[in-house]
């Protein structure tokens, strides 16, 4: 099948996905702005002033990259999970299944939708942070962009895998509530893992979100609890595993073909 | 050329239910073909496999020479599917639904918009192009699914009960439209519960029951096998005498004071009925078939098929 065909199909899925989350912008784009404003007010302004510095930076400045990454993770995940599950639930996924759209194009289209929403939310949260932080400097733009794109792709793929297995709407909220949120909170968004006592620091380093938050923080502030090369390697490895999983599931028709 | 060729197609669902027990089916290019069967007979499974929504257990499927196993992409391009249930995103607009569907087939957005205008106008949906699909009436939703299936200009259109729940006027206009596109060269496979629909639209027919094809022939040939029909006659007398018709050589049942049901063998013809009634000074005001002719055959074939399977099972 030609590249032009694949590009048209990919563009169609991507436009459809973007149209979907933009149509319901009050549900998709406004809540992250409100939530992150509250985080900045409570953890940054009120609690942060008493904390002082973290990793040699004012606490408010320290949490900015983590909060942006937190928004990126939750929005990438929930966008793809809810969109793909709704398509399954309403059976309009069949529109794609009867057409000659290849599995990688379907995956890329949905991931593209997740990326678009996550990037818009990241810009919104960054703008919100300007109201609280005087100097938002960028230490390494390349690492910053690469980390945010890879992380968003990773969680878009994870959301897709969740939606493939989900049978009810409850099933797509279980992972964010019981897995994603705890891992994000323990992933160094609000603190440096070097503050954790011995064994807890070792445990914390098993959490993949720690590597994403720190690589992103390095891109912003130039500080990180982990080696940035290792962090990027971990993110790429997870991306590969999740892509192969999503591809295998869709190719076999798990949850979508009888 | 064969538009569709199915050989020994089998489908066993998880849990062991055998929906298709090795069916063979061929549909010629340009045909208007009816696939009939009672609920749960295997019609939707067959259509699901052809359109790759259902994984087959074994067997071969070819569409215009393209093999389902080895040339899936080319095969999919040939088919337009109108499923039984509404399966579009209810929150998208009519135009978004059809344009997106074309995009999945690699049709550029500009061409898709042009075709969308053409088909939506033909199907009377152009005024609703920017309305959300959920705001459409049932009949409009059915027509939207036909427009969506046609946008990539398939050679084979498969319609799974397209007129279910559609009022008579709209059903007739859909029949006209389907006949028109069939004349333009699109092969059509139709499943329906309205046997009148199959009789008036289709040239060839397959009847499927319990996962096996019990009949596969032309509608004309099938109707020629009908030996007996039941007619309902509305009667009246010129005088005030009681209406007590007598028909020798026919099985007759008086439904009410002015209506009778008469079973007529093909060899008998209707003339003797009219002659006898006329001799009794009874006028026939109107006459109609008790059931659709195809319906009588359908019931008969399905019953015979089941009896055959029961006998084979007992052996």
Interface residues (C-beta under 8 A of the other chain):
Chain A: X1 X2 X4 X5 X6 X8 X9 X11 X12 X13 X15 X16 X19 X20 X23 X86 X87 X90 X91 X92 X94 X95 X96 X97 X98 X99 X100 X101 X102 X253 X257 X258
Chain B: X13 X48 X51 X52 X53 X54 X55 X72 X73 X74 X76 X77 X79 X81 X83 X85 X87 X88 X89 X90 X91 X92 X96 X100 X101 X103 X104 X105 X106 X107 X108 X109 X148 X152
